[in-house]
Amino acid sequence: MRDGDGWTRCALGHRHWGVYGAAGLLLVAPGPAVLLQHRAYWSHHGDTWGVPGGARGSQETAVETALREAVEETGLDTATVDVVGELVDDHGGWTYTTVLGRAAAELPVHALDQESTDVRWVPVDGVLSLPLHPGFAGTWPELRNRF
């Protein structure tokens, strides 16, 4: 367990995982396709699709968190990932940062932990056909415009 693991409430009264906020990686490969995670049914907003991510540690940057979580959840080799930007979703005292990354190809990935039932590369045009995590669904239009 990390020091950032735990539930908290933002100024809007919403319950969030990550005492110090959270971050995830939206990785884009030619096609274009994005790397998405199917969340386990028992997790917060379970049985939805979103980016690999999780709680930030007190000493972690959003980029460090996003890359660490991607490795832990998908086995992604982040050595070839180019970080190209960030989108911060501020809930009033609690933030979720989506780190935008590019890969030269669809890198090998697989679900590594109990939080994921699947991880896969999804064509950008197919993202909206999936049941999306509400936070990811809310930011997807802006994220989509950034690549």
C-alpha positions, 0 to 999 in steps of 0.5 A, spaced: 500 500 500 502 506 498 501 513 502 496 515 496 492 509 497 485 511 500 478 514 499 477 522 499 472 527 497 473 533 493 470 540 494 464 538 489 462 532 494 464 526 490 468 520 492 475 519 489 480 514 490 487 517 491 488 521 497 493 526 493 489 525 486 490 520 481 493 520 474 493 515 468 496 514 461 492 515 455 497 512 450 496 513 442 499 509 437 499 509 429 492 507 426 490 511 431 489 506 437 489 508 444 491 503 450 485 502 454 483 498 461 477 494 462 476 495 469 474 489 474 466 489 476 468 490 483 472 496 482 470 503 483 466 504 476 467 497 475 465 494 468 467 500 464 473 502 460 478 507 461 486 509 461 491 505 466 492 509 472 491 510 479 492 514 486 498 518 486 503 518 491 505 524 496 512 524 492 510 522 485 508 527 479 502 525 475 507 523 469 511 518 474 504 515 477 501 514 470 507 511 467 508 506 474 501 504 474 501 503 466 507 498 468 503 495 474 497 494 470 499 492 463 506 490 463 507 496 458 515 497 456 515 505 458 522 506 455 519 507 448 513 512 450 514 519 449 510 523 454 507 529 450 502 532 454 497 532 460 490 534 461 488 536 468 481 534 471 480 539 477 474 537 482 476 542 487 481 540 491 482 533 488 485 532 481 485 526 475 491 528 470 491 524 464 498 524 461 498 523 454 503 519 451 505 516 444 508 510 442 511 508 435 507 502 435 502 498 439 506 495 444 505 488 447 500 489 453 496 484 458 492 485 464 497 484 470 492 485 476 485 484 479 483 491 477 483 489 470 479 484 466 482 486 459 487 491 456 487 492 449 489 497 443 482 500 441 481 504 434 480 511 436 473 511 432 471 505 437 472 508 443 465 511 444 462 504 443 465 502 449 462 503 456 466 508 459 469 510 466 465 516 467 471 521 468 474 518 462 468 519 458 467 526 460 474 528 458 475 524 452 472 529 447 478 534 449 483 528 449 481 526 442 482 533 440 489 533 442 492 528 438 
